[in-house]
Amino acid sequence: MSSEPTFKLLNLASEIVAQVIAEVSDKKDLANLRLTCKTLEPYPRKELFKNVFVSPSKRHLPKWNSITQSDRIRCIPRETTIQTRPDDEREEYNEKDFQKAIAALSKFPNIDSLQIHFSYECRGSESDREWPILEETWQRKDMFERIFRAIKDRAADKNNRTIRKLTIENLQNYPHKDFTSSGLFHDVMCDLEELHLSTTQEYDEHVAELDCTRIELRTFPEHLCSAWLAPIASNLTTLSLYSYGDNWGCFPGYFDPSGISFPKLETLALGYYTLAHNNDIDWILNIQSLRKLILHNCMIVSSMYIFRKDLETWNVPIHDWDLRFKDSFRYKGVWSMFLDRISESLPNLSHFAFDYNGGSAYNMSARDACRARIFVQRYIGYSMATLPTPWPKPDEEGESWEEDGIEINPHKDNFDVDQESLRKLLSRLKRCGQ
């Protein structure tokens, strides 16, 4: 009686072994695999150390320092994540030890992707908020300069891979103009092909009514265009622009990249980008090279209640708005119109996502998991009289209000036409992909 044939992993081609090991996500399992035999050990080692992480925490610094001193391991990582604060921001740490760890970035010759994670809590220029554990604007600028200096010093060794992908989580919406106009900033940014930015802004629950009038909300969108995007747009193939959890793009500051050309851009992901004018997607439609478009938690603001004095201060365009009554406006744009234009104007588009995730499920790293569906929250209202946020999320029935005794509900009123436009867009992409 013959025995069943025994499957032996190491009898497979090395490429297949590598693919099998790459499917193992648990780090403990990978660590155990390293102990099985010398022949198999390099495969889990590569997976374990392909991304290295450091923060000021006493839990992270020793491991980072150990990796930088290992000639066998420090050549493995392709991506580094630098978290600027410990997970517990109350933890005390040695600032000089962390600075040395950042400077040791040059020890990793094969890194071509870098992530910088700031803390999401911040304080703006007009704030008198006292909270000692906040990451101040000057501290964020200092951290930027140290990390960018480490990147530039690393680039001096031509044997090192060039960092082509930069991800910044919780970029404060504060324009550090002296930094973004510096040669250091330019030297690092001009090498990038991928840029992923997720912004955060000041929020104080005790004076939430002031948050929507913070000066950074008015000034940062223009700075984002002129300092972060315009100088490197001609090199970018992939771009993500996200907000930590607030709608952005239409006001208080108007995001207008219409004068920027993205000739090589193939992938664009936007999170919480909010439309309030018919031409708000014109800059997207002008990117004829675009192959993949992800609209993640993106919305149309259908009703606005904005105090006249603030509207004048913001100086945002209102050309497509209808005045309902004092300080109250309506924008009648619908998603079917925008989806039809996307379908007609982007000839190279092969992938489209239109999705909504609530709570912790929404983040920039989840962009590639987005689906294409019609969701209730795609229409939203804005009211400066609403607390704690002027962007109250619609309930399961959608955003609604009364106008001349008639209920207006953009979700219900436009569900069928939006659904049909999305179906047509996806059908066109499917046909083009065949």
C-alpha positions as CSV (number, residue, x, y, z in Angstrom):
1,M,0.0,0.0,0.0
2,S,1.6,3.2,-1.1
3,S,1.6,6.2,1.1
4,E,0.2,9.6,0.1
5,P,2.8,11.9,-1.5
6,T,4.3,14.3,1.0
7,F,4.2,18.0,0.2
8,K,7.6,19.6,0.7
9,L,7.7,23.4,0.5
10,L,11.3,23.6,-0.2
11,N,10.9,21.4,-3.3
12,L,9.1,24.3,-5.0
13,A,10.7,27.0,-7.0
14,S,12.2,29.8,-4.8
15,E,9.7,32.3,-6.4
16,I,6.8,30.2,-5.3
17,V,8.2,29.7,-1.8
18,A,8.6,33.5,-1.5
19,Q,4.9,34.0,-2.5
20,V,3.7,31.4,0.0
21,I,5.6,33.0,2.8
22,A,4.4,36.4,1.8
23,E,0.9,35.3,2.6
24,V,1.8,34.7,6.2
25,S,0.7,37.9,8.0
26,D,1.2,37.1,11.6
27,K,4.7,38.2,12.8
28,K,4.9,35.5,15.4
29,D,4.4,32.8,12.7
30,L,7.1,34.4,10.6
31,A,9.4,34.5,13.5
32,N,8.8,30.8,14.2
33,L,9.4,30.0,10.5
34,R,12.8,31.6,10.8
35,L,13.7,28.9,13.3
36,T,12.7,25.9,11.2
37,C,15.7,25.5,9.0
38,K,18.6,27.5,7.5
39,T,17.3,27.1,3.9
40,L,13.8,28.5,4.7
41,E,15.0,31.3,7.1
42,P,15.7,34.0,4.5
43,Y,12.1,34.0,3.3
44,P,10.4,34.9,6.6
45,R,13.3,37.2,7.4
46,K,12.6,39.2,4.3
47,E,8.9,39.5,5.2
48,L,9.6,40.4,8.8
49,F,11.9,43.3,8.0
50,K,10.5,44.7,4.8
51,N,9.1,47.6,6.8
52,V,10.9,48.9,9.8
53,F,9.3,51.1,12.4
54,V,10.6,53.6,14.9
55,S,9.2,56.0,17.5
56,P,10.7,57.7,20.5
57,S,9.2,54.9,22.7
58,K,11.6,52.8,24.8
59,R,9.9,49.8,23.2
60,H,10.9,50.7,19.7
61,L,14.3,52.4,19.8
62,P,16.3,49.3,20.9
63,K,15.0,47.2,18.1
64,W,15.6,50.0,15.5
65,N,19.2,50.4,16.8
66,S,19.7,46.7,16.6
67,I,18.6,46.5,13.0
68,T,20.8,49.4,11.9
69,Q,23.8,47.6,13.3
70,S,23.1,44.3,11.5
71,D,24.7,44.1,8.1
72,R,22.5,41.1,7.2
73,I,19.1,42.7,8.2
74,R,19.5,46.4,7.5
75,C,19.7,45.7,3.7
76,I,16.3,44.1,3.7
77,P,13.8,47.0,4.5
78,R,12.2,48.7,1.5
79,E,10.0,51.0,3.7
80,T,10.5,52.9,6.9
81,T,7.9,54.4,9.2
82,I,8.8,57.1,11.6
83,Q,6.2,57.9,14.3
84,T,7.1,61.2,15.9
85,R,5.5,60.5,19.3
86,P,5.1,57.4,21.4
87,D,1.8,55.6,21.3
88,D,1.2,56.8,24.8
89,E,2.0,60.5,24.5
90,R,2.5,60.8,28.2
91,E,5.5,58.5,28.0
92,E,8.8,60.4,28.7
93,Y,11.6,59.8,26.2
94,N,15.1,60.8,25.4
95,E,14.9,63.4,22.6
96,K,18.6,63.0,21.6
97,D,18.3,59.2,21.3
98,F,15.4,59.7,18.9
99,Q,17.3,62.2,16.9
100,K,20.2,59.8,16.5
101,A,17.7,57.1,15.4
102,I,16.4,59.4,12.7
103,A,19.9,60.2,11.5
104,A,20.5,56.5,11.2
105,L,18.2,56.4,8.2
106,S,21.3,56.3,6.1
107,K,22.0,52.8,7.4
108,F,19.2,51.4,5.2
109,P,20.4,51.3,1.6
110,N,17.4,49.8,-0.1
111,I,14.6,52.0,1.3
112,D,12.6,53.7,-1.4
113,S,9.4,54.4,0.7
114,L,9.1,56.5,3.8
115,Q,6.1,57.1,6.1
116,I,6.0,59.9,8.7
117,H,3.3,59.7,11.3
118,F,2.6,62.8,13.4
119,S,0.0,62.9,16.2
120,Y,-3.5,64.0,15.1
121,E,-4.0,66.4,18.1
122,C,-2.6,69.8,17.2
123,R,-2.8,73.5,18.0
124,G,-3.1,76.3,15.5
125,S,-1.5,79.8,15.5
126,E,-4.5,81.5,17.1
127,S,-5.0,79.0,19.8
128,D,-4.6,79.8,23.5
129,R,-5.2,76.1,24.4
130,E,-2.9,74.8,27.0
131,W,-2.1,71.1,26.8
132,P,1.5,70.1,27.4
133,I,1.4,66.8,25.4
134,L,0.3,68.4,22.2
135,E,2.7,68.2,19.3
136,E,3.3,71.9,18.6
137,T,3.7,73.5,15.2
138,W,7.4,74.3,15.9
139,Q,8.0,70.7,17.0
140,R,6.4,69.4,13.8
141,K,8.6,71.7,11.7
142,D,11.7,70.6,13.6
143,M,10.8,67.0,13.0
144,F,10.3,67.6,9.3
145,E,13.7,69.3,9.0
146,R,15.5,66.4,10.9
147,I,13.8,63.7,8.7
148,F,14.4,65.6,5.5
149,R,18.0,66.2,6.4
150,A,18.4,62.5,7.1
151,I,16.9,61.7,3.6
152,K,19.2,64.2,1.9
153,D,22.3,62.9,3.7
154,R,21.3,59.4,2.8
155,A,21.0,60.4,-0.9
156,A,24.6,61.5,-0.9
157,D,25.6,57.8,-1.1
158,K,24.8,56.9,-4.7
159,N,24.6,53.2,-3.7
160,N,21.5,53.9,-1.8
161,R,18.1,53.7,-3.4
162,T,16.3,57.0,-3.9
163,I,13.2,57.5,-1.8
164,R,10.4,57.8,-4.4
165,K,7.3,57.4,-2.2
166,L,6.5,59.7,0.8
167,T,3.5,59.2,3.1
168,I,2.6,61.7,5.8
169,E,-0.2,61.0,8.3
170,N,-1.6,63.9,10.3
171,L,0.1,66.7,8.4
172,Q,-1.1,69.7,10.3
173,N,-2.9,72.3,8.1
174,Y,-0.3,74.9,9.0
175,P,1.8,76.5,6.3
176,H,5.4,76.2,7.3
177,K,6.4,78.6,4.5
178,D,10.1,78.9,5.5
179,F,10.5,75.1,5.5
180,T,8.5,74.4,2.2
181,S,10.5,77.2,0.4
182,S,13.8,75.8,1.5
183,G,16.4,74.0,-0.6
184,L,16.2,71.0,1.7
185,F,12.5,70.6,1.1
186,H,12.9,71.0,-2.6
187,D,15.8,68.5,-2.8
188,V,13.8,65.8,-1.1
189,M,10.4,66.4,-2.8
190,C,11.8,66.6,-6.4
191,D,12.8,62.9,-6.2
192,L,9.2,61.8,-5.4
193,E,6.9,59.8,-7.7
194,E,4.3,59.0,-5.1
195,L,2.9,61.4,-2.5
196,H,0.3,60.5,0.1
197,L,-0.9,63.2,2.5
198,S,-3.5,63.0,5.2
199,T,-4.1,66.3,7.0
200,T,-5.3,67.1,10.5
201,Q,-6.6,70.3,12.0
202,E,-7.1,71.9,15.4
203,Y,-10.2,70.8,17.3
204,D,-11.2,71.9,20.8
205,E,-14.5,70.5,22.0
206,H,-14.7,73.3,24.6
207,V,-14.8,76.0,22.0
208,A,-16.0,74.0,19.0
209,E,-17.9,76.9,17.6
210,L,-14.5,78.6,16.8
211,D,-13.0,75.6,14.9
212,C,-14.7,76.4,11.6
213,T,-13.2,79.9,11.6
214,R,-9.6,78.9,12.3
215,I,-7.2,80.8,10.0
216,E,-5.5,77.6,8.9
217,L,-8.7,76.4,7.3
218,R,-8.6,79.4,5.0
219,T,-4.9,79.6,4.2
220,F,-3.7,76.0,4.0
221,P,-5.5,74.8,0.8
222,E,-3.6,77.4,-1.3
223,H,-0.4,76.5,0.5
224,L,-1.0,72.8,-0.3
225,C,-1.3,73.7,-4.0
226,S,1.6,76.1,-4.3
227,A,4.1,74.5,-1.9
228,W,3.4,70.8,-1.8
229,L,1.9,70.0,-5.2
230,A,2.9,72.5,-7.9
231,P,6.7,72.0,-7.6
232,I,6.5,68.2,-8.1
233,A,3.3,67.6,-10.0
234,S,5.2,66.9,-13.3
235,N,6.9,63.9,-11.6
236,L,4.0,62.3,-9.7
237,T,2.4,59.0,-10.8
238,T,0.4,58.5,-7.6
239,L,-1.2,61.1,-5.4
240,S,-3.5,60.7,-2.3
241,L,-5.0,63.7,-0.6
242,Y,-7.0,62.9,2.6
243,S,-8.3,64.7,5.6
244,Y,-8.2,63.0,9.0
245,G,-12.0,63.2,9.4
246,D,-13.3,66.6,8.1
247,N,-14.8,67.6,4.9
248,W,-12.5,69.9,2.9
249,G,-12.0,71.5,-0.5
250,C,-14.9,73.9,-0.8
251,F,-14.6,76.2,2.2
252,P,-13.5,77.9,4.4
253,G,-10.4,77.8,2.1
254,Y,-11.0,76.8,-1.5
255,F,-8.8,74.1,-2.9
256,D,-8.0,75.1,-6.5
257,P,-5.3,73.1,-8.3
258,S,-6.7,74.0,-11.7
259,G,-3.4,75.7,-12.7
260,I,-1.4,72.6,-11.9
261,S,-0.6,70.0,-14.5
262,F,-0.2,66.3,-13.6
263,P,1.1,64.8,-16.9
264,K,2.2,61.5,-15.5
265,L,-0.4,60.9,-12.8
266,E,-2.1,57.5,-13.0
267,T,-3.6,57.0,-9.6
268,L,-5.5,59.7,-7.6
269,A,-7.2,59.0,-4.2
270,L,-9.2,61.7,-2.4
271,G,-10.6,61.4,1.1
272,Y,-13.4,63.6,2.4
273,Y,-13.0,65.9,-0.6
274,T,-16.2,67.9,-0.8
275,L,-17.8,69.5,-3.9
276,A,-19.8,72.7,-3.9
277,H,-19.4,73.9,-7.5
278,N,-19.9,72.4,-10.9
279,N,-16.3,73.0,-11.8
280,D,-14.8,71.4,-8.7
281,I,-13.7,68.3,-10.5
282,D,-12.4,70.0,-13.6
283,W,-8.8,69.7,-12.4
284,I,-9.4,65.9,-12.1
285,L,-10.9,65.6,-15.6
286,N,-7.9,67.4,-17.0
287,I,-5.6,64.5,-15.9
288,Q,-5.8,62.5,-19.1
289,S,-3.2,60.0,-17.9
290,L,-5.4,59.0,-15.0
291,R,-6.1,55.2,-14.8
292,K,-7.3,54.8,-11.2
293,L,-9.6,57.2,-9.4
294,I,-10.7,56.6,-5.7
295,L,-13.3,58.9,-4.2
296,H,-13.3,57.9,-0.5
297,N,-15.9,59.5,1.7
298,C,-16.3,62.2,-0.9
299,M,-19.5,64.3,-0.8
300,I,-21.5,67.1,-2.3
301,V,-22.6,69.8,0.1
302,S,-26.2,70.5,-0.8
303,S,-27.1,73.1,1.9
304,M,-25.0,75.7,3.5
305,Y,-25.7,78.0,6.5
306,I,-22.8,80.4,6.6
307,F,-22.8,83.8,8.4
308,R,-22.4,86.6,5.8
309,K,-19.4,88.1,7.6
310,D,-17.6,84.8,7.5
311,L,-18.5,84.2,3.8
312,E,-16.9,87.6,3.0
313,T,-13.8,86.8,5.0
314,W,-13.4,83.4,3.3
315,N,-13.9,84.9,-0.1
316,V,-14.9,81.6,-1.6
317,P,-16.8,81.3,-5.0
318,I,-20.6,81.1,-4.7
319,H,-21.4,81.2,-8.4
320,D,-23.4,77.9,-8.4
321,W,-25.3,78.6,-5.1
322,D,-28.9,79.6,-4.8
323,L,-29.8,81.9,-1.9
324,R,-32.6,80.4,0.1
325,F,-32.8,83.0,2.8
326,K,-30.4,85.1,4.9
327,D,-27.1,83.2,5.3
328,S,-28.6,80.1,3.9
329,F,-27.7,78.7,0.4
330,R,-28.4,75.6,-1.6
331,Y,-26.2,73.9,-4.2
332,K,-28.1,71.7,-6.6
333,G,-25.2,69.7,-8.1
334,V,-25.8,66.0,-8.1
335,W,-23.5,63.0,-8.3
336,S,-25.0,61.7,-11.5
337,M,-23.7,64.8,-13.3
338,F,-20.2,64.3,-11.9
339,L,-20.1,60.6,-12.6
340,D,-21.2,61.1,-16.2
341,R,-18.5,63.7,-16.7
342,I,-15.9,61.3,-15.2
343,S,-17.1,58.6,-17.6
344,E,-16.9,60.9,-20.6
345,S,-13.7,62.8,-19.9
346,L,-11.1,60.3,-18.7
347,P,-10.3,58.0,-21.6
348,N,-7.6,56.0,-19.9
349,L,-9.5,55.3,-16.7
350,S,-9.7,51.6,-15.9
351,H,-10.6,51.6,-12.1
352,F,-13.1,53.7,-10.2
353,A,-14.0,53.5,-6.5
354,F,-16.7,55.5,-4.8
355,D,-17.2,54.4,-1.2
356,Y,-17.8,55.5,2.4
357,N,-16.3,54.1,5.6
358,G,-17.3,55.4,9.0
359,G,-15.2,55.7,12.2
360,S,-11.8,53.9,12.4
361,A,-12.6,52.1,9.1
362,Y,-11.9,55.3,7.3
363,N,-8.2,56.0,6.8
364,M,-5.8,56.6,3.9
365,S,-4.3,53.2,4.1
366,A,-7.7,51.7,3.3
367,R,-8.0,53.4,-0.1
368,D,-7.3,50.4,-2.1
369,A,-10.1,48.5,-0.4
370,C,-12.7,50.9,-1.5
371,R,-15.6,49.6,-3.6
372,A,-18.0,51.4,-6.0
373,R,-21.4,51.9,-4.5
374,I,-24.0,54.6,-3.9
375,F,-24.0,55.5,-0.2
376,V,-26.3,57.7,1.9
377,Q,-23.6,60.1,3.1
378,R,-22.7,61.3,-0.4
379,Y,-24.8,64.4,0.2
380,I,-24.2,66.5,3.3
381,G,-25.1,69.8,4.8
382,Y,-23.0,72.5,6.4
383,S,-24.2,74.8,9.2
384,M,-22.2,77.2,11.4
385,A,-25.0,77.0,13.9
386,T,-24.4,73.3,14.5
387,L,-22.2,71.9,17.2
388,P,-19.8,70.1,17.8
389,T,-19.2,70.1,14.0
390,P,-20.6,72.2,11.2
391,W,-20.6,69.0,9.1
392,P,-23.2,66.9,10.8
393,K,-23.2,63.4,9.2
394,P,-26.5,62.4,7.6
395,D,-28.6,59.7,9.3
396,E,-29.8,56.5,7.5
397,E,-32.5,58.5,5.7
398,G,-30.0,61.1,4.3
399,E,-29.6,64.8,4.7
400,S,-33.0,66.6,4.4
401,W,-34.7,70.0,5.0
402,E,-37.9,71.7,4.1
403,E,-38.1,74.3,1.3
404,D,-41.5,76.0,0.6
405,G,-43.2,73.3,2.6
406,I,-41.6,70.5,0.5
407,E,-39.0,68.1,2.0
408,I,-35.7,68.1,0.1
409,N,-33.7,64.9,0.5
410,P,-30.8,64.8,-2.1
411,H,-30.1,61.1,-1.2
412,K,-33.6,59.9,-1.9
413,D,-34.3,62.4,-4.7
414,N,-31.3,61.4,-6.7
415,F,-30.7,57.8,-5.7
416,D,-32.0,56.3,-9.0
417,V,-30.1,58.7,-11.3
418,D,-26.9,58.4,-9.3
419,Q,-27.2,54.6,-9.3
420,E,-27.7,54.6,-13.1
421,S,-24.8,56.9,-13.7
422,L,-22.5,54.8,-11.6
423,R,-23.7,51.7,-13.4
424,K,-22.9,53.2,-16.8
425,L,-19.5,54.4,-15.6
426,L,-18.6,50.9,-14.3
427,S,-19.9,49.3,-17.5
428,R,-17.8,51.5,-19.7
429,L,-14.7,50.6,-17.6
430,K,-15.5,46.9,-17.9
431,R,-15.9,47.1,-21.7
432,C,-12.6,49.0,-22.0
433,G,-10.9,46.4,-19.9
434,Q,-11.9,43.5,-22.1
